[in-house]
Amino acid sequence: MAEDRNAKDMETRKVQKLGSSSLFITLPKKWINKWKINPGDKIIMEVLDDGTLKLVAEKIKFNSGKKSITLDIDTLKQPMTKVLTCLYSLGYDEIVFESKKPLNPKEVEEVSEFSRQLVGAELTESSETRVKLECLLDIEKIGLESLLRRILNIVSKKIDNIIAFLSNQEIKEVYANQEDLRKIYLMLLRRTVGDRLYGESDLTKNSFVIVNASLLLNTDSMLDKLMDYLKRTPLPGNVSESVKLILGSMNDLLDEIVMSILFPSIKRISNGNTIISQIKNIMNDSMKNSPEILLIYISQILSLMENALSNSSCTIFLEDLPWIERNLTG
């Protein structure tokens, strides 16, 4: 059905010449009427990686209205807090829960508490049978690069603290915990999943961004476990030095993972693979007799990062590069 609908909206327009060097095509009347385009209105043009030229009327992009949803709690048959994360991530600006029966005050309070975990969300209406949340977070103003860098900085600082602990140095104050990291992750989801104006190539790249963000969250959790273990279990000097060397390399690897998904680069991916090989060599050569649980933690962290680098490498093939020849018509 989707293909039939798309076929109806597709038409061919002849490129015409205007003056000595300018080319132009006319805009479809159906599109003009649908979006009430007038002379003088601005049109946003975006060239996608697959050669598509995407046109969006500026007033549509910036005045597209609220994205709202209303749910019948009686039919939903699960706590409101269980679905809030999904609806927030999907980009809904207004979330309404309704019931034919009086709402449990405790559940309403839980919704209010839970909304504090969602940046920009707040409970704006509460009655006996209705609850409304609004999200004032403008996803258009949230930079994907900024969010990924914030995740990178949090995880990187945690690695720095573990290295400092092993070096008997003062540990810097950790300004972000797992809850803060999750807030950033949910903002990232809302930015990548909830935006309605992405092109096909962007959506593909965003899927890798989301998977990598999830892997980095798991990496952060594993680093917490590693730190707890190290606090309980003093390491011999040679093992401690090897762990510090590995963690320093992991910090470099983190940078390659995040930067290569933001700015696809063969060199960064190659650097990342080299770092992974170096870490594995250290583990094989210098940590053979290390405690098994320590090796498990380090191996799991490295595996998460290796998967993340693999995902980042996929974005290279979304770029128009001279050494890539595509055949998309077969």
Secondary structure, DSSP 8 states (H G I E B T S, - for coil): -HHHHHHHT------EEETTTEEE----HHHHHHTT--TT--EEEEE-TTS-EEEEEHHHHH-----EEEEEHHHH-S-HHHHHHHHHHTT-SEEEEE-SS---HHHHHHHHHHHTTSTTEEEEEE-SSEEEEEE---GGG--HHHHHHHHHHHHHHHHHHHHHHHTT---------HHHHHHHHHHHHHHHHS-TT--HHHHHHHHHHHHHHHHHHHHHHHHHHHHHHHHHS---HHHHHHHHHHHHHHHHHHHHHHHHHHS--HHHHHHHHHHHHHHHHHHHHH-TTS-HHHHHHHHHHHHHHHHHHHHHHHGGGGS--TT-------
